[in-house]
Amino acid sequence: MTPSMPRLVVFDLAGTTLQDDGTVAEAFQEVLGAEGLNGSAEEIARVRGASKREAFRKLATGAEQAERLFHAFLAALRRRYEAVRPREVQGTSAVFGWLREQGVKVALNTGFERDTVDMLLRMLGWDPGAFDAIVCGDEVAEGRPSSALILEAMRRAGVSAAAYVMVVGDTVLDLQAGMSARAGWVVGVTSGAHDHSRLLQSPHTHLIASVAQLREILR
């Protein structure tokens, strides 16, 4: 039986707690197009939520090109976020605060690498020290759908029982990783890369419009 309250909530970043305004998909399309690759919206959607290095290994024609695309993507993403500052999904900070008031630990996990995450947190005005764990795509051996990001967040936060963990994300890979970790709650949000019909096809415990509705689940 799932407990009434989690001990730890592990949130995805882009599209879940960070507003998805098309920036990530546009950066994918830019760098793929520069290499003469036709990255369709569907092809990009399939790799959303994955480690970005792993994503380009699937989209490229070889390892050398994949690495080149990965670094070009990081540069393109930085340019876009410097031009238009990232914004949190409305209500995210309030949910973080409410969870902490309930004694629940809060963590971030993401397919972005550490330098990009540090940049985004600065731009959002989020204090890294306010999180019990922040796990990035370049800090684990396997990206989603592996549970490695979640398990590492649990380890860093000092929570060992997956039944007391809630995983929240906006992609099918987020939900698959949560199920692989055997988290007590696996929550899909339709505020990001994948819509309700796509998320509905993946195992989950809840589907909601945004993280702002998490309190309704836990109440």
Summary of the structure (lengths in Angstrom):
residues: 219
radius of gyration: 16.4
end to end distance: 16.4
largest distance: 51.3
contacts: 743
relative contact order: 0.19
helix: 50%
strand: 13%
